[in-house]
Amino acid sequence: MTARFSARALREGLTTSFVGRRLEYRAALGSTQDLARELAQAGAAEGTVVLAGRQTAGRGRLERSWVSPGGGIYLTAVLRPPAEHLKALVIIAGLAVARGIERVAGLETSLKWPNDVLVAGRKIAGILSESELVGEGVSYALVGIGVNVNADMVAYPETAPLATSVMTELGREVSREALAAGILNEFEALYLAAQAGEPIHEEWRARLGMLGKQVQVRFGEQLEEGLAEDVDSDGSLILRRADGSHVTIAAGDVTLRS
């Protein structure tokens, strides 16, 4: 049985100056994104983090449901970045999760464009971002992170073929507090680095396993096929069609072509 989560132990593992320093923990919550939005609209300080032991109405990109059983990490950070850095938040979060899993659990990770973290080719974490703009400025941004940690994914047959967990890969449980703290520590470092102009997208690009491969990308009602040639500094995919023309896609669902 997964040990009870200790918010105090998470705080003791933080090396951040502001991310996670205000922590709102709930053993169970409908959605961390919803509570974080309420706090942001009420003026919560940048770096406020809402974290839940499990979610009853978790969701991913495009309003898809996210299976959120006990034993995972489900958190949303409240941020107030300059508008020009909004698009980098998914890059920052993906790298933070990948680094955190590698350093705390020792598992090798890769990234799937635009917002998934993989281990052994299966999804172990996902990212969800949203923002509220006022004029040309950012009122707030929310970055949601869900990580399968000490969950037995075999118990969820609807996702088991495509998903994994830290426990599944290691054969043992790991400290969710240490992993959450590790992710938040990495997040703040990358967030500040991006605002200082450091090219963090280069590491993100190097971790994408689909570049140089033939893919299909569905976004909205459109479907594009071609070579995943590159990504730009904002995280958009640059796809080269069979006729040699290029299209830049901000977000979508990508699958490898056989």
Secondary structure, DSSP 8 states (H G I E B T S, - for coil): ------HHHHHHH---SSTTTSEEEEEEES-HHHHHHHHHHTT--TT-EEEEEEESS-B-GGG-B----TTSEEEEEEE---GGGGGGHHHHHHHHHHHHHHHHH----EEETTTEEEETTEEEEEEEEEEEEETTEEEEEEEEEEE--S--GGG-TTTTTTB--HHHHHSS---HHHHHHHHHHHHHHHHHHHHTT--THHHHHHTBTTTTSEEEEEETTEEEEEEEEEE-TTS-EEEE-TTS-EEEESS-EEEE--
